[in-house]
Amino acid sequence: MLKPHPTELRRLVEEYETLTAAPATAAESRIADRAYTLCVSTGTRDVGTALATARAWLAPDGRDTDGRDTAAAAAPAAV
């Protein structure tokens, strides 16, 4: 299984956490979509495990566990 790009993974985790904090009626279908995407991205069927895996793959210093610089990848290219 290939790990998703850290920027994409971080966005998924943030969106999932934001949606689960929102009122249930406003975000139910999007929560399910993000949960499914997180599970597929991390190769698990459990959302809790998927979140834990995603967080473990994302280091707090802006680099993922493979050493790629996620801040540089997210920044727009200079023109």
C-alpha positions in Angstrom: 0.0 0.0 0.0 1.3 3.5 -0.9 1.0 6.1 1.8 -1.0 9.2 0.6 0.8 12.4 0.3 1.1 14.1 3.8 -0.6 17.2 2.6 -3.7 15.2 1.5 -3.7 13.1 4.6 -3.5 16.2 6.9 -6.4 17.8 5.0 -8.5 14.6 5.4 -7.8 14.5 9.1 -8.6 18.2 9.6 -11.8 18.0 7.6 -12.9 14.9 9.4 -12.3 16.5 12.8 -14.0 19.7 11.8 -17.0 17.9 10.4 -17.4 15.7 13.5 -17.4 18.8 15.7 -20.2 20.4 13.6 -23.9 19.7 14.2 -24.8 16.2 13.0 -27.5 17.3 10.6 -25.2 19.6 8.7 -22.4 17.2 8.0 -23.5 13.6 8.2 -22.8 12.6 4.6 -19.5 14.5 4.4 -18.4 12.8 7.6 -19.1 9.4 6.1 -17.2 10.4 3.0 -14.2 11.6 4.9 -14.2 8.5 7.2 -14.3 6.2 4.1 -11.4 8.1 2.4 -9.3 8.0 5.6 -9.9 4.3 5.9 -9.0 3.6 2.3 -5.9 6.0 2.6 -4.6 4.2 5.6 -5.6 0.6 4.7 -7.9 0.0 7.6 -11.6 -0.4 8.1 -11.9 1.3 11.5 -12.1 5.2 11.5 -10.4 5.4 14.9 -7.5 3.3 13.7 -7.4 5.3 10.5 -7.1 8.6 12.4 -4.4 7.2 14.7 -2.5 5.9 11.7 -2.8 9.2 9.8 -1.6 11.1 12.9 1.3 8.8 13.3 2.3 9.3 9.7 2.2 13.1 10.2 5.0 14.4 12.3 4.3 17.6 14.3 7.4 19.4 12.8 5.8 19.6 9.3 7.6 16.6 7.9 6.0 13.2 7.4 7.7 10.1 8.7 9.5 9.5 5.4 11.2 12.9 5.8 9.3 14.7 3.0 8.8 18.4 3.7 5.0 18.8 3.8 5.1 22.5 4.2 7.1 22.9 1.0 4.8 20.5 -0.9 1.8 22.5 0.2 3.3 25.9 -0.8 2.5 27.3 -4.2 5.3 27.3 -6.7 7.1 30.5 -7.3 6.4 32.1 -10.7 
